Amino acid sequence: MTTTQLTAGTVRRSPPRRRLTRSRRVRRAVLNLLALLVALLTLFPIFYMVSTAFKPPTEVYSLTPHLLPAHPTLGNFRTVLNGNVIGYPYWTFLRNSLVVTLSAVAASSLIALLAATALARFRFRFRTTYLIMLLIVQMLPQQALVISLYLDFRSLNLLDSLVGLIVVYTAFALPVTIWMLRNFVAAVPRELEEAAAIDGAGPVRIFWRILLPLVAPGLVATSVFAFVFAYNEFIFALTFLSVDAAKFTLPLYVQYFYGRNGANWGAIMAASTLFTIPVMAFFLLLQRRLAAGLVAGALKG
Amino acid sequence: MSVIFAVVVVPLTLTVGTLVGLLLSRLGRKMAAFVSSVAILAWATPAVSASVIFVWLADPDGGVVDWFLSKLPTWLGGGAHWAGFSWTNSALPAYALLTVLLVWTGFPFIAVAVLAGLRTIPAELHESAQVDGGGPWQVFWMVTYPILKPIFMVLLLLSIIWDFGVFTQVYIVIGGLANRDEYNLGIYEYSRAFTMPPAYGIASALAFVLTIVLLIVTVGYVRASVRQGAVR
């Protein structure tokens, strides 16, 4: 929006000098060309993944690679979906991923909403300290925490279990979700709650009837964040689910498939495509709001 | 390895991201929307998928990169010796591949953040700088950069945090824990804990070092956030 206004403004100011507009047009063409080049370079790996997924083996290994499959086939997807390689079909891993991801999203959203409300509405001791702790905790490297958590979870018998992963993902999503939600709760005018209180609504009712509907967009944003995080997470899945292939989540499955099946690139790309497309669809659908929200969330904390 | 890698990848990602952000701010609306959609796709690609894709692109048999390099004219460094070149078997090519991979996944975030920052700068500032005879290079360093400095600081710190101990991409590109000379700090620490015999003590000590290094960076990040007034 802003760009069009700005460019419109600059164009309107320049008409007296004709030659300038022409050189502007040339510059604009160059810029567009450059943009197209950037877009193509960026898109190429994704495009080639999908294209390879549809190629029959002879084309995958042909000495001169082609952009598009000459004889598109669904064979690679069939290999993946039927589970000829690992012994379980794709659906098992999709189910595992969905169970883990959705549980973690639900749990972290609920906890984060309560925490964010407390942080935005009440003043208490160590509140600022708590906020700074959230910022720091959010930055701790996962591969550093994985060892101690592995030992803890081993003694709790939570290895090779999806419950263990749900707990970890919930905990790791919390700092960012609390931080993001806090801003949304703070944006709800206090007067609304006071008005409801005067009309005789108790705190619980105010929370569910007034606050919750108003921070719903924020909840969507944080849920998407938690979803993408848990759906993509690799290190903990790799460490905690090392033995039982039936418990694998999708990222682990793709990696395992690639490790076991080193040369069958068509099938690997098919698996990777099936894993990736949902996230991409998600991002594209919510692009406008999401990009701004995530950037703002990350820049502010 | 981790330090060198971060020193290469972080500035590269920031530069590419900033350039794309500047480019986006100059495009027409449709083109800008198109390019940022594409960039968001790269950003949305899960680390595991992105790594597997790049390993495939650089595969010695049938990969595009080797084919392209072997077709390049010799004066550009191309030639037949690239055919069948393995990118993942030794440390330097593997990390070159990882660099491209991490820049590819990392630049969209920077570009979108820089673009968001650029939109807060009134156009008049740039125009008056141009009228005063500043070239694009000068305008960027004398006008844009000082205004966006807080954003750049945060982006710099975030990139360091993300790229320093990077695990998933390295793990997949070097093919698990088999090649010891291709380890970075994160992978080394992990391998001490999770290959037989497990040395949890040493691994935890390494994890501690990794955490401390990143905590130092994080302190800078937190201070930048506090100064921006995020903690209230």
Interface residues (C-beta under 8 A of the other chain):
Chain A: M1 T2 T3 T4 L6 T7 G9 T10 R28 L31 N32 L34 A35 L36 V38 A39 T42 L43 P45 I46 Y48 M49 T52 V60 Y61 S62 L63 T64 P65 T128 L131 I132 L135 I136 M139 L140 P141 Q142 Q143 A144 L145 V146 I147 S148 Y150 L151 V228 Y231 N232 F234 I235 L238 T239 P251 V254 Q255 Y258 G259 A263 W265 I268 M269 S272 F275 T276 V279 M280 F282 F283 L284 Q287 A291 A292 V295 A296 A298 L299 K300 G301
Chain B: V20 L23 L24 S25 R26 L27 G28 R29 M31 A32 F34 V35 S36 S37 V38 A39 I40 L41 A42 W43 A44 T45 P46 A47 V48 S49 A50 V52 I53 F54 V55 W56 L57 D59 D61 G62 G63 V64 W67 W104 P108 F109 V112 A113 A116 R119 A123 E127 I151 V154 L158 I161 G165 F167 T168 Y171 I172 G175 G176 G186 E189 Y190 A193 F194 Y200 A203 S204 A207 F208 L210 T211 L214 L215 V217 T218 Y221 V222 S225 V226 Q228 A230 V231
